[in-house]
Amino acid sequence: MSLRPRLPGEVPAQTAEVARLAFPKGCLCMRIREVIGPLFADEDFVDLFPRRGQPAWPPHQLAIVSVLQFVEGLSDRQAATALRGRIDWKFLLGLELTDPGFDHSVLSGFRDRLVADRAPRRVLDLLLDRLREAGLLPRPGGQRTDSTHVLAAVRRLNRLENTAEHLRAALNALAAAAPDWLLTTVPADWFDRYQRRIEDYRLPRGEGPRTQYMEQTGEDGIRLLTAVHDPRAPSWLRQIPAVEALRLCWIQEFFLAEDRVRMREPKDMPPSRDRIEAPYDREARYCVKNATEWSGYKVHLTETCDANSPHLITHVATTEATVTDVEMTETIHVALGQAGLLADEHFVDRGYVNAKLLATSVPSHGVELTGPIRHDITWQGKADEGFAIDGFLIAWDAHTAICPQGHHSIRWKPHQQQRPGYWQSNVFFDRHDCTPCPVRSKCTRSTTEPRKLALAPREEHEAIRARRQLQETDQWQRHYATRAGVEGTIAQGLRRCGLRRSRYTGLNKTRLQHILTAAALNLIRTDAWLTETPLAKTRTSRFARLRPA
């Protein structure tokens, strides 16, 4: 399909007249169109279409409908029906009342083009540009970020179910691609064993029978992979995604011992960051955070939090579930800086903060990272009477540390940690000073060795020390309370747009879902700002309100 760009026209007179009669007080779509104007233009998407072919449906209209889907939680079919029958949608898109709309399958094709786009945030960035032009998105003074889990659109399986379903998925893919070859390759009893989904079978009980069943599945998978990689088999069979997924799954689950297939022990399996959890979504990962465990992804939302402008989402990032929050802080700062939307202060929770970020956020990006640093986790730091690192006087230029009893260290040894580019200094004290020390029990639990300190680089050490002192003050805690508002953003995304459930399989499609979700929430919040709708308050039950002060 090719694109014949055309400018979005004015709202037809008849559409405008009927819409104002139907909505005398206005509605979201009408207010957005009147204040912001056309949200998108065909020229914004011209590079997504080839130069030749049948004319495509105007992409600026497809983009608006894709966002409205998440505003109201509609499927493709429901969105196409709404475009044909909803006056307010026709007003926003600038369509005649008699416009027949399009078939719902067009939306799926448009999303595929957005997924393959080099700029996956295109829809959100374009909407932010329109909001900025309308004066609704000034340069933010403060921003806040938080993350939440996202369930993949697949069923969670245990190890036995996962391996058997991987094999069944590969057999189905080969049956569609090379039925004649597969029929002459697999034994007849496989049809009874793998013709239905694994949850439809009555699996064996007990550790022994289940291990035997799984190893039998492993031998069947090895047999199929051997046949696929045989020189006489068509070479393109190995490139089928389900076959490649089967190969990777078998590497993580089995090994050969004395020409027999054996299950790997859990300690010999890959870490969860690299482990395939489902045959139909190879990018979904299993993760546990606090008391929550899930298979899927994680989404990070960043919004403005200034009092004199609407709270708009300026950045959204979707990652594998095993990517930690602190790994995303620098990425978020870089992306917001490139878009010209980086605020002077960034409110985050403890998961996004470490010593290096505290020391480098202002020099590197000009942003103050406001978030608590974790407390000293050593036993000395936890004990009220222990001598933690903060109790030692550090002379950085002289490479010397002085303990609370006045003894000087005898050796300072810098060395590089396992993390590339991260240095640490080990500081050693004299055994003759530590052994007879009267307060030795408060300093070290070793009965023979002297005290040893592990110091981060000077800038990081001082940043940690300053933040730990600051975050204990009432003034800082009142200021940090601003971050709590992002919890409402996640709750709104959950209720209105199904934020925690992926509609599609795969990381890239889930990322597009969250970009459209962020755009939809921005429209909802812009409309609330225009109508001066007050922010919702945290719900408090009647019983909780009875609690004495």
ZAMARGU-4260 file (C-alpha; in steps of 0.2 Angstrom, whole numbers, plus 5000, padded with zeros to 4 digits):
<rodrens>
0) 5000/5000/5000 | 5006/5018/4996 | 5002/5034/5004 | 4994/5049/4996 | 4997/5062/5009
5) 4983/5074/5012 | 4980/5088/5025 | 4967/5085/5038 | 4953/5096/5034 | 4941/5107/5044
10) 4927/5098/5053 | 4912/5098/5041 | 4898/5110/5045 | 4885/5097/5046 | 4896/5086/5058
15) 4899/5101/5069 | 4881/5106/5070 | 4875/5089/5074 | 4889/5086/5087 | 4885/5102/5096
20) 4866/5098/5096 | 4870/5080/5103 | 4883/5087/5115 | 4878/5104/5121 | 4891/5104/5135
25) 4904/5097/5124 | 4914/5080/5126 | 4932/5074/5126 | 4933/5072/5107 | 4926/5089/5104
30) 4936/5099/5117 | 4952/5091/5111 | 4948/5095/5092 | 4943/5113/5097 | 4959/5117/5108
35) 4972/5107/5100 | 4966/5105/5082 | 4971/5090/5071 | 4981/5078/5082 | 4991/5070/5068
40) 4994/5073/5049 | 4998/5061/5035 | 5016/5068/5033 | 5020/5062/5050 | 5019/5044/5044
45) 5024/5045/5026 | 5041/5036/5029 | 5030/5020/5035 | 5023/5017/5017 | 5031/5013/5001
50) 5029/5024/4986 | 5020/5012/4975 | 5004/5002/4978 | 4986/5004/4982 | 4981/5020/4991
55) 4982/5017/5010 | 4969/5023/5022 | 4974/5040/5029 | 4987/5036/5043 | 4983/5051/5053
60) 4965/5044/5055 | 4971/5027/5060 | 4983/5035/5073 | 4968/5044/5081 | 4957/5029/5081
65) 4971/5018/5089 | 4973/5031/5103 | 4954/5032/5106 | 4953/5013/5107 | 4963/5014/5123
70) 4954/5030/5129 | 4938/5019/5130 | 4945/5001/5131 | 4939/4995/5114 | 4944/4981/5102
75) 4948/4983/5084 | 4931/4978/5079 | 4922/4989/5092 | 4933/5004/5087 | 4929/5002/5068
80) 4910/5001/5073 | 4912/5017/5084 | 4920/5027/5070 | 4905/5023/5059 | 4892/5027/5072
85) 4899/5040/5084 | 4897/5058/5081 | 4910/5064/5093 | 4923/5053/5084 | 4919/5060/5067
90) 4920/5077/5075 | 4938/5074/5081 | 4943/5066/5065 | 4935/5079/5054 | 4924/5066/5044
95) 4907/5068/5036 | 4892/5060/5045 | 4890/5049/5030 | 4908/5043/5030 | 4908/5023/5031
100) 4924/5021/5040 | 4935/5006/5037 | 4937/4988/5040 | 4943/4984/5057 | 4958/4974/5050
105) 4966/4990/5044 | 4970/4994/5062 | 4981/4978/5064 | 4991/4982/5048 | 4994/5000/5054
110) 5000/4994/5071 | 5012/4982/5062 | 5020/4997/5053 | 5022/5006/5070 | 5030/4991/5077
115) 5043/4990/5063 | 5045/5009/5064 | 5063/5015/5069 | 5055/5028/5081 | 5043/5017/5091
120) 5037/5032/5102 | 5031/5042/5086 | 5013/5043/5091 | 5016/5049/5109 | 5030/5061/5103
125) 5018/5069/5090 | 5004/5071/5103 | 5016/5079/5115 | 5022/5091/5101 | 5004/5096/5098
130) 5001/5099/5117 | 5016/5109/5118 | 5010/5120/5103 | 4994/5122/5112 | 5003/5129/5128
135) 4997/5114/5138 | 5015/5106/5140 | 5027/5119/5146 | 5045/5115/5151 | 5042/5104/5166
140) 5049/5109/5183 | 5047/5092/5191 | 5043/5074/5185 | 5040/5058/5193 | 5043/5040/5188
145) 5037/5023/5194 | 5035/5005/5186 | 5023/4991/5187 | 5022/4973/5181 | 5014/4968/5165
150) 5007/4951/5162 | 5011/4943/5145 | 4996/4937/5134 | 5001/4919/5137 | 4997/4905/5150
155) 5010/4902/5164 | 5017/4885/5163 | 5028/4874/5174 | 5043/4866/5167 | 5035/4850/5161
160) 5021/4859/5153 | 5033/4872/5145 | 5043/4859/5137 | 5029/4848/5130 | 5020/4864/5123
165) 5036/4870/5115 | 5037/4853/5106 | 5019/4854/5101 | 5020/4872/5094 | 5035/4866/5084
170) 5025/4851/5077 | 5011/4863/5072 | 5022/4875/5064 | 5031/4861/5054 | 5014/4854/5049
175) 5009/4870/5041 | 5025/4873/5032 | 5031/4856/5027 | 5017/4843/5030 | 5023/4829/5019
180) 5041/4830/5026 | 5034/4829/5044 | 5022/4815/5040 | 5037/4804/5035 | 5048/4809/5050
185) 5037/4808/5066 | 5032/4791/5073 | 5013/4787/5074 | 5012/4788/5093 | 5016/4806/5093
190) 4999/4810/5087 | 4991/4804/5103 | 5005/4812/5113 | 5005/4830/5106 | 4989/4833/5096
195) 4981/4843/5110 | 4986/4857/5121 | 4996/4850/5136 | 4984/4856/5149 | 4971/4845/5141
200) 4981/4829/5146 | 4981/4821/5163 | 4999/4823/5167 | 5008/4810/5179 | 5009/4813/5197
205) 5024/4810/5208 | 5042/4816/5205 | 5048/4800/5197 | 5034/4798/5184 | 5035/4817/5180
210) 5053/4816/5178 | 5051/4801/5166 | 5038/4810/5156 | 5048/4825/5154 | 5064/4815/5149
215) 5053/4806/5136 | 5048/4823/5129 | 5066/4828/5129 | 5070/4813/5119 | 5056/4816/5107
220) 5062/4834/5105 | 5080/4829/5101 | 5074/4817/5088 | 5064/4831/5079 | 5078/4843/5080
225) 5090/4830/5073 | 5078/4827/5059 | 5077/4846/5055 | 5096/4848/5055 | 5099/4833/5044
230) 5108/4838/5028 | 5094/4830/5018 | 5080/4840/5026 | 5076/4857/5018 | 5087/4870/5026
235) 5073/4883/5028 | 5065/4872/5041 | 5078/4878/5054 | 5073/4896/5052 | 5055/4893/5057
240) 5053/4903/5074 | 5044/4889/5083 | 5058/4877/5078 | 5072/4889/5084 | 5062/4892/5101
245) 5062/4873/5103 | 5080/4872/5101 | 5083/4886/5114 | 5071/4878/5126 | 5080/4861/5125
250) 5097/4869/5128 | 5090/4877/5144 | 5080/4861/5150 | 5090/4846/5145 | 5108/4839/5143
255) 5115/4823/5136 | 5123/4810/5148 | 5129/4793/5141 | 5118/4795/5126 | 5102/4799/5136
260) 5092/4815/5138 | 5092/4821/5156 | 5084/4835/5165 | 5094/4849/5171 | 5094/4853/5190
265) 5087/4871/5194 | 5104/4877/5198 | 5111/4872/5181 | 5097/4881/5172 | 5100/4899/5164
270) 5095/4914/5175 | 5077/4920/5173 | 5084/4935/5163 | 5088/4922/5149 | 5075/4909/5152
275) 5061/4906/5140 | 5045/4905/5149 | 5032/4902/5135 | 5032/4895/5118 | 5021/4908/5111
280) 5031/4923/5118 | 5049/4921/5119 | 5052/4938/5126 | 5041/4936/5142 | 5052/4933/5157
285) 5048/4927/5175 | 5051/4939/5189 | 5048/4941/5207 | 5047/4958/5216 | 5042/4959/5234
290) 5027/4948/5235 | 5022/4949/5217 | 5027/4936/5204 | 5023/4936/5186 | 5028/4931/5168
295) 5029/4946/5156 | 5036/4963/5156 | 5038/4979/5166 | 5032/4996/5161 | 5040/5013/5167
300) 5029/5029/5166 | 5036/5046/5168 | 5024/5061/5170 | 5025/5080/5174 | 5019/5085/5191
305) 5019/5104/5191 | 5004/5112/5199 | 5001/5125/5185 | 4999/5113/5171 | 4991/5096/5167
310) 5000/5080/5173 | 5005/5073/5156 | 5015/5057/5153 | 5031/5062/5144 | 5040/5045/5143
315) 5035/5027/5143 | 5047/5012/5143 | 5043/4994/5142 | 5056/4981/5146 | 5058/4963/5150
320) 5052/4959/5168 | 5070/4955/5174 | 5077/4973/5170 | 5078/4982/5187 | 5072/5000/5189
325) 5089/5007/5193 | 5095/5001/5175 | 5082/5012/5167 | 5085/5029/5176 | 5099/5034/5165
330) 5090/5029/5150 | 5075/5039/5155 | 5086/5054/5158 | 5094/5053/5141 | 5077/5050/5131
335) 5069/5065/5140 | 5084/5076/5137 | 5084/5072/5118 | 5065/5077/5118 | 5068/5093/5127
340) 5056/5087/5141 | 5069/5084/5155 | 5063/5093/5171 | 5074/5101/5184 | 5069/5088/5198
345) 5065/5070/5196 | 5055/5061/5209 | 5058/5042/5210 | 5057/5028/5223 | 5071/5019/5230
350) 5073/5006/5216 | 5078/5020/5204 | 5092/5027/5215 | 5110/5022/5218 | 5126/5031/5223
355) 5132/5033/5205 | 5116/5041/5199 | 5115/5053/5214 | 5133/5059/5210 | 5131/5061/5192
360) 5113/5066/5188 | 5116/5085/5190 | 5133/5086/5181 | 5127/5074/5167 | 5109/5080/5164
365) 5106/5095/5175 | 5092/5086/5185 | 5091/5083/5203 | 5087/5065/5207 | 5075/5065/5222
370) 5073/5048/5230 | 5078/5039/5245 | 5094/5029/5246 | 5093/5012/5255 | 5100/5011/5272
375) 5116/5003/5277 | 5113/4985/5276 | 5129/4979/5286 | 5126/4973/5303 | 5136/4988/5310
380) 5124/5000/5301 | 5108/4990/5307 | 5114/4990/5325 | 5112/5005/5336 | 5129/5004/5344
385) 5139/4997/5329 | 5152/5007/5320 | 5146/5009/5302 | 5156/5016/5288 | 5149/5033/5292
390) 5157/5033/5309 | 5175/5033/5301 | 5184/5049/5296 | 5190/5047/5278 | 5205/5057/5272
395) 5203/5055/5253 | 5218/5064/5248 | 5229/5055/5260 | 5221/5038/5257 | 5219/5036/5275
400) 5204/5031/5286 | 5203/5035/5305 | 5192/5023/5316 | 5181/5030/5330 | 5195/5025/5342
405) 5208/5036/5333 | 5218/5022/5324 | 5224/5025/5307 | 5222/5013/5292 | 5238/5005/5286
410) 5233/5001/5268 | 5222/5008/5254 | 5219/4996/5239 | 5208/5002/5224 | 5202/4988/5213
415) 5189/4986/5200 | 5172/4977/5203 | 5164/4964/5192 | 5153/4978/5185 | 5164/4986/5171
420) 5170/5004/5176 | 5165/5002/5194 | 5179/5005/5206 | 5180/5001/5225 | 5193/5004/5238
425) 5197/4992/5252 | 5204/5000/5267 | 5214/4989/5280 | 5218/4992/5298 | 5232/4986/5308
430) 5229/4969/5318 | 5239/4976/5333 | 5227/4990/5334 | 5211/4980/5332 | 5215/4965/5342
435) 5216/4973/5360 | 5203/4986/5356 | 5190/4987/5370 | 5175/4990/5358 | 5180/4977/5345
440) 5163/4969/5346 | 5155/4984/5340 | 5166/4985/5325 | 5169/4967/5318 | 5163/4950/5322
445) 5179/4942/5316 | 5189/4935/5331 | 5206/4936/5322 | 5205/4948/5307 | 5205/4967/5309
450) 5192/4978/5302 | 5191/4981/5284 | 5181/4995/5275 | 5174/4994/5257 | 5173/5012/5250
455) 5164/5018/5235 | 5172/5032/5225 | 5173/5048/5234 | 5159/5057/5224 | 5147/5042/5227
460) 5152/5040/5245 | 5149/5058/5249 | 5132/5058/5239 | 5126/5043/5249 | 5131/5050/5266
465) 5122/5067/5262 | 5106/5059/5255 | 5105/5047/5271 | 5106/5062/5282 | 5094/5072/5272
470) 5080/5059/5269 | 5078/5058/5288 | 5072/5076/5290 | 5054/5080/5290 | 5056/5094/5277
475) 5063/5082/5264 | 5050/5069/5267 | 5036/5082/5265 | 5044/5087/5248 | 5046/5069/5243
480) 5028/5066/5245 | 5025/5073/5228 | 5031/5056/5221 | 5016/5047/5227 | 5005/5055/5214
485) 5012/5043/5201 | 5003/5029/5209 | 4987/5037/5204 | 4994/5037/5186 | 4997/5018/5186
490) 4980/5015/5194 | 4971/5026/5181 | 4981/5016/5167 | 4975/5000/5175 | 4957/5005/5176
495) 4955/5014/5160 | 4967/5005/5148 | 4972/4988/5155 | 4990/4993/5158 | 4995/4977/5167
500) 4989/4965/5154 | 4997/4964/5137 | 4985/4963/5122 | 4998/4956/5111 | 5012/4944/5111
505) 5030/4950/5110 | 5040/4965/5118 | 5038/4976/5103 | 5020/4975/5102 | 5018/4977/5120
510) 5029/4992/5120 | 5017/5000/5106 | 5002/4996/5117 | 5009/5006/5132 | 5014/5020/5120
515) 4996/5021/5114 | 4990/5019/5133 | 5001/5034/5137 | 4994/5045/5123 | 4976/5040/5128
520) 4979/5045/5146 | 4986/5062/5140 | 4970/5065/5131 | 4960/5060/5146 | 4970/5072/5157
525) 4970/5086/5145 | 4951/5085/5144 | 4950/5085/5163 | 4962/5100/5164 | 4951/5110/5151
530) 4935/5106/5161 | 4944/5110/5178 | 4940/5093/5185 | 4949/5091/5202 | 4961/5077/5204
535) 4954/5062/5212 | 4959/5059/5230 | 4965/5043/5238 | 4950/5032/5243 | 4948/5029/5262
540) 4935/5017/5268 | 4922/5022/5281 | 4930/5010/5294 | 4948/5018/5291 | 4940/5035/5294
545) 4935/5030/5311 | 4953/5027/5316 | 4958/5039/5331 | 4971/5052/5327
</rodrens>
